[in-house]
Amino acid sequence: MNLKWLITGLIPLVLLMLVLGWVFKNGAGVERDPAAPIEVLNVEQINIKPSGFELDVSNTGPETLTISQVIVDDSVWNFSMSPDSTLNRFEDGKVTINYPWVEGDPHTILLISENGIITEAAIDAATLTPEFSWDNVLNYGFIGFYVGIVPITLGLLWFPFMKRLKKGWINAILALTVGLLLFLFFGTLFDGFEIGAEAPSVFQGNMVVIICTVLSFLLLVGFDQYQHQRQKRTGYSPLGISLLMATGIGLHNFGEGLAIGSSFALGEAALGTFLVIGFTLHNITEGIGIAAPLLKSKPKISQFVLLGTIAGSPAIVGTWFGGFIFSPIWGAVFLGVGAGAILQVIFVISKMLMEEHKKNNEPVVSWMNFTGFTLGILIMYFTAFFVK
């Protein structure tokens, strides 16, 4: 009985493998050469050295390709390539071009394959790419410190003021927190889409963001439900909710660090400075949101330090990542996970508010809660003007 059941499952699988094998061997049945070779060369990063340009490239197309010519600013230029000018599928290479570039000027590089397919790489304003050094590590780390940890700590300092508020006002602040988080969720998601679009199309960067968002949300919800059943708890502790918020916001701040680090790495110092000021103002509200769930408890100072570190320190790591080793596909993964974590916190706080109002026979969508929720969105919206 079991053997027959197993065979019924294997027969369709074997037939599928036979069909796919035939298609791979003989083609789809239409014998027609393509109008042009299918080649996809992706420029991962452009490093600007005193002697010229170094391009990290990868072959993300279905076929082997060979780079035969390089044109810089409308002039054919000598180049060298390692490990070889011919790249197999998914193979990486480095193109080195000795070129007398000019500080602050734009430059255009064309990589031409032996089949005549052109890949363009543009430099908007040439400047030396920051090299990995302990001085740069400290400088970037300091930027991430006062973009992430400092403003969130300032937001947490609002706790004594909020602690004196009445119960209705505390619930309104929690609703405000939901508004803040909802804005952060969509902001993180859209930032992930923007970074994912820079990844090679074969990796489907936008789908990576969606997959990581959904999986991280479901994984966190499932893990929390398992913990509650195991410990026979009916809800979250105030500190537990704040820790969830700090983790989700921390992953979001990782994306902010990416933006700042990559801006300085590309020589856009003015944009990088503007982002530092904007994110600092923007992140103060995140500290207020993290402190809100603690209003019904008596937290210790060490817990505030822990929350500020969890929420703010990823900005430091993101700045290092963006400045030295930025990768679009990994950026999409991190931001997708961050969006899922933020969505899970929205789910937790909203559920907690609904259960509390239901227990007290109060309407969930009161005017105070609605005002707080709307104010949270508007605060994030208007402070975002400083970073867009």
C-alpha positions in Angstrom: 0.0 0.0 0.0 2.7 2.4 1.0 4.9 1.4 -2.0 2.0 2.1 -4.5 1.3 5.5 -2.8 5.0 6.4 -3.2 5.0 5.3 -6.9 2.1 7.6 -7.6 4.1 10.5 -6.3 7.2 9.6 -8.2 5.7 9.0 -11.6 4.7 12.7 -12.3 8.1 13.8 -11.0 10.0 11.4 -13.3 7.9 12.5 -16.3 8.6 16.1 -15.5 12.3 15.5 -15.4 12.2 13.7 -18.8 10.3 16.6 -20.4 12.7 19.2 -19.0 15.7 17.1 -20.1 14.3 16.9 -23.7 13.7 20.7 -23.7 17.2 21.4 -22.5 18.7 19.1 -25.1 16.6 19.9 -28.2 15.2 23.4 -27.4 11.6 24.6 -27.4 11.0 23.5 -30.9 11.4 26.8 -32.7 14.8 26.9 -34.5 15.6 30.6 -34.8 18.7 32.4 -34.0 18.3 35.4 -31.7 18.5 38.9 -33.3 21.3 39.8 -30.9 23.4 37.9 -28.4 22.0 37.8 -24.9 24.6 39.4 -22.7 24.2 41.1 -19.3 27.2 42.7 -17.7 26.6 44.3 -14.3 28.8 47.0 -12.9 28.8 46.3 -9.2 31.0 49.2 -8.0 33.3 51.9 -9.3 36.5 52.6 -7.3 38.4 55.8 -8.1 42.1 55.5 -7.5 44.8 58.2 -8.0 45.9 56.3 -11.2 42.4 55.8 -12.6 39.3 53.6 -12.3 38.7 50.1 -11.0 35.3 48.6 -11.9 34.0 45.5 -10.2 31.8 43.7 -12.8 29.9 40.4 -12.9 28.4 38.4 -15.8 24.7 38.0 -14.8 23.6 36.9 -18.3 22.9 33.4 -19.5 26.0 33.2 -21.7 29.8 33.6 -21.5 30.9 37.1 -22.5 34.3 38.8 -23.3 35.1 42.4 -22.8 37.1 43.5 -25.8 37.1 47.3 -25.7 36.8 50.2 -23.2 35.8 53.8 -24.1 36.3 56.6 -21.5 34.8 60.0 -22.3 34.5 59.2 -26.1 38.0 57.9 -26.3 39.2 54.3 -26.7 41.4 53.5 -23.7 43.7 50.7 -22.7 42.6 48.5 -19.9 43.5 45.3 -18.0 41.2 42.8 -16.5 41.5 40.1 -13.9 41.2 37.2 -13.7 40.5 37.3 -17.4 38.6 39.3 -20.0 36.3 36.4 -20.6 33.7 35.9 -17.8 31.5 32.8 -17.4 28.0 33.1 -16.1 27.9 34.6 -12.5 31.7 35.1 -12.6 33.1 38.3 -11.2 36.0 40.4 -12.6 37.9 43.6 -12.1 38.5 46.1 -14.9 41.4 48.4 -14.3 41.7 51.6 -16.4 44.7 54.0 -16.0 43.0 57.3 -16.8 43.9 61.0 -15.8 40.5 61.8 -14.3 39.7 65.3 -13.0 38.4 65.9 -9.5 34.7 66.8 -9.5 34.2 66.2 -13.2 31.7 63.7 -14.6 33.1 60.7 -16.6 31.4 58.1 -18.7 32.8 54.6 -19.2 31.6 52.2 -21.9 32.4 48.5 -21.7 32.0 46.8 -25.1 31.9 43.1 -25.5 33.2 41.2 -28.5 29.6 40.9 -29.8 29.3 44.7 -29.7 27.0 44.9 -26.6 27.6 48.1 -24.7 27.4 48.5 -20.9 27.6 52.1 -19.6 29.0 53.1 -16.2 28.6 56.8 -15.2 30.6 58.8 -12.6 28.7 62.0 -11.7 31.5 63.7 -9.9 34.9 62.0 -9.7 36.6 61.9 -6.3 38.9 59.4 -4.6 37.0 56.4 -3.2 37.6 56.1 0.6 40.1 53.4 1.4 39.6 51.1 4.3 41.6 52.5 7.2 41.2 52.9 10.9 40.7 56.6 10.6 37.9 56.2 8.1 36.4 53.4 10.2 36.3 55.7 13.2 35.0 58.7 11.2 32.2 56.6 9.7 31.4 55.0 13.0 31.2 58.4 14.7 28.7 59.5 12.0 26.6 56.4 12.6 26.8 57.1 16.4 25.2 60.5 16.3 22.8 59.6 13.5 21.5 56.5 15.3 22.3 56.3 19.0 22.3 60.0 19.9 18.8 61.0 18.6 17.1 57.8 19.8 18.6 58.4 23.3 17.2 62.0 23.2 13.8 60.6 22.3 14.0 58.1 25.2 14.6 61.1 27.6 10.9 62.0 27.0 10.0 59.1 29.2 9.7 60.9 32.6 7.4 63.5 30.9 5.2 60.9 29.3 5.1 58.8 32.5 3.0 61.5 34.3 0.2 61.4 31.6 -3.2 59.7 32.3 -4.2 56.3 30.9 -6.1 57.8 27.9 -3.1 59.9 26.9 -0.8 56.9 27.2 -3.0 54.9 24.8 -3.0 57.9 22.5 0.9 57.8 22.5 0.8 54.1 21.8 -1.5 54.9 18.8 1.0 57.6 17.8 3.7 55.0 17.9 1.7 52.8 15.5 1.6 55.8 13.2 5.3 56.3 13.4 5.9 52.6 12.7 3.5 52.4 9.8 5.4 55.3 8.1 8.7 53.5 8.9 7.4 50.3 7.5 6.5 51.7 4.1 9.7 53.9 4.1 11.8 50.8 4.7 10.0 48.8 2.1 10.3 51.5 -0.5 14.0 52.0 0.3 14.5 48.3 -0.1 12.8 48.4 -3.5 15.1 51.3 -4.5 18.2 49.4 -3.5 16.9 46.1 -4.9 16.5 47.8 -8.3 20.2 48.4 -8.4 21.0 44.7 -8.0 21.4 42.5 -11.2 18.0 41.8 -12.7 18.7 38.0 -12.5 18.5 38.3 -8.6 15.1 40.0 -8.7 16.0 42.5 -6.0 12.4 43.7 -5.4 11.1 40.1 -4.9 14.0 39.6 -2.4 12.6 42.5 -0.4 9.1 41.1 -0.5 10.1 37.6 0.4 12.3 38.7 3.3 9.5 41.0 4.6 6.9 38.2 4.6 9.2 35.5 6.0 10.6 37.7 8.8 7.1 38.8 9.8 5.7 35.3 9.8 8.8 33.9 11.6 8.6 36.5 14.4 4.9 36.1 14.8 5.2 32.3 14.9 8.2 32.4 17.3 6.3 34.8 19.7 3.2 32.5 19.7 5.4 29.5 20.5 7.0 31.4 23.4 3.7 32.4 24.8 2.3 28.9 24.6 5.4 27.4 26.2 5.5 30.0 29.0 1.7 30.1 29.3 1.6 33.8 28.9 -1.3 35.8 27.4 0.5 38.8 26.2 3.8 40.7 25.9 5.7 42.4 28.6 6.2 46.2 28.1 10.0 45.6 27.9 9.4 42.8 25.3 7.4 45.2 23.1 10.1 47.9 23.4 12.8 45.3 22.5 10.8 44.3 19.4 10.4 47.9 18.4 14.1 48.6 19.0 15.1 45.6 16.8 12.8 46.6 13.9 13.8 50.3 14.1 17.5 49.2 14.3 17.2 47.3 11.0 15.5 50.4 9.5 18.4 52.6 10.8 20.8 50.1 9.1 19.3 51.3 5.8 19.8 55.0 6.8 23.5 54.2 7.5 23.7 52.6 4.1 22.5 55.8 2.5 24.9 58.0 4.4 27.9 55.7 3.9 27.4 55.2 0.2 26.8 59.0 -0.3 30.2 59.8 1.2 31.8 56.9 -0.7 30.5 58.3 -4.0 31.9 61.7 -3.2 28.5 63.3 -2.5 29.7 64.9 0.7 27.0 67.7 0.6 24.3 65.0 0.3 25.9 63.0 3.0 26.0 65.9 5.5 22.4 66.8 4.6 21.3 63.2 5.3 23.1 63.3 8.7 21.2 66.3 9.8 17.9 65.0 8.5 18.2 61.5 10.0 19.2 63.0 13.3 16.0 65.0 13.5 14.0 62.1 12.1 15.2 59.6 14.6 14.3 61.5 17.7 10.7 60.4 17.2 11.8 56.8 17.0 13.1 57.1 20.6 9.8 58.4 21.7 8.1 55.4 20.1 10.4 52.9 21.8 9.7 54.5 25.2 5.9 54.5 24.8 5.3 50.8 25.7 7.3 51.3 28.9 4.9 53.9 30.3 3.0 51.2 32.2 6.1 49.8 33.9 9.1 50.9 35.9 12.1 50.3 33.6 15.7 50.5 34.8 18.3 52.9 33.3 20.2 49.9 32.0 17.2 48.9 30.0 17.1 52.3 28.3 20.8 51.9 27.5 20.1 48.5 25.9 17.2 49.8 23.9 19.1 52.8 22.6 22.0 50.5 21.6 19.8 48.0 19.8 18.0 50.7 17.9 20.9 53.0 17.1 24.0 50.9 16.7 22.9 49.3 13.3 23.3 52.9 11.9 27.0 52.6 12.6 27.2 49.2 10.9 25.2 50.5 8.0 27.5 53.4 7.5 30.5 51.1 7.4 28.7 48.8 5.1 27.7 51.6 2.7 31.1 53.3 2.8 33.3 50.2 2.2 31.5 47.1 1.0 28.0 48.1 -0.2 26.1 45.4 -2.1 22.6 46.1 -3.4 21.3 42.5 -3.0 22.4 42.3 0.7 21.0 45.8 1.3 17.6 44.5 -0.1 17.8 41.5 2.3 18.5 43.6 5.4 15.8 46.2 4.6 13.3 43.4 3.8 14.0 41.8 7.2 13.7 45.2 8.8 10.3 45.9 7.2 9.0 42.5 8.4 10.2 43.2 11.9 8.5 46.6 12.0 5.3 45.1 10.6 5.3 42.6 13.4 5.7 45.3 16.1 2.7 47.2 14.5 0.7 43.9 14.8 1.7 43.5 18.5 0.9 47.0 19.6 -2.4 47.2 17.7 -3.5 43.9 19.1 -2.5 45.0 22.6 -4.5 48.3 22.2 -7.6 46.5 20.9 -7.6 43.9 23.7 -7.2 46.6 26.4 -10.1 48.7 25.0 -12.2 45.6 24.6 -11.6 44.6 28.2 -12.7 48.1 29.4 -15.7 48.1 26.9 -14.2 51.2 25.2 -14.1 51.9 21.5 -10.8 51.1 19.9 -10.9 54.0 17.4 -11.5 56.8 19.9 -10.8 60.4 18.9 -7.7 60.5 21.0 -6.3 57.3 19.5 -7.1 58.5 16.0 -5.5 61.8 16.6 -2.4 60.2 18.0 -2.1 57.8 15.1 -2.6 60.6 12.6 -0.1 62.8 14.4 2.5 60.0 14.3 2.2 59.7 10.5 2.4 63.5 10.1 5.5 63.8 12.3 7.4 61.2 10.3 6.1 62.8 7.1 7.3 66.3 7.8 10.6 65.3 9.4 11.3 63.2 6.3 11.5 66.4 4.3 15.0 66.8 5.8 16.2 63.5 4.3 14.6 63.4 0.8 
